[in-house]
Amino acid sequence: MLVEVRVQSLALDRTTNTPVVILQEVGGDRVLPIWIGPGEASAIAMQLAEMEFSRPLTHDLLCSVLKSLGGTLQKVIITRVQKSTYYAELIVRRNGDVYSLDARPSDSIAVALRVDALIFADDTLLEAASIEIADEEIASTGESQQRLEVIDPDASMDAEELKEYLRGLDPEDFGRFTP
């Protein structure tokens, strides 16, 4: 079963300095954290902060190409996780035909945010994530381990501060993450 989700926030895993996009089910409390790369985190953060650039970035370019070819992104589906790697599909409609394109969840989310497409996750992923979160809280004697530092561009950073923060991320830190 598919469950509609939305980007609740971006966070930084303090243990690994890896960005995490946190998806929350619409109308519910379950969340799905997905560890992502710095480029994709930047693309998502810039869209959430409604930053505009004079030239299109990669995800903007993909949206322009899709539109120019007569296609529309209908929805994004986070389908599964295998060996700590999440998989997603872009569901595109063009001339009455529907195409399912394999994509990384982070890129899919960045594109969906740009065209206001719905994002869905398989219910089993949300169930598994809520079990992992509960186990982590139990392991730390009932309190959250505070591994994730939430990045909220609306609350504490203006566009320039967000750009500077994202520039300061060290890509080598992201390569060390193993969930």
Helices and strands as residue ranges (DSSP letters): E 2-13, E 18-25, E 31-35, H 38-48, H 58-68, E 71-82, E 85-94, E 97-103, H 105-115, E 118-122, H 123-139, E 148-151, H 153-156, H 159-167, H 171-174
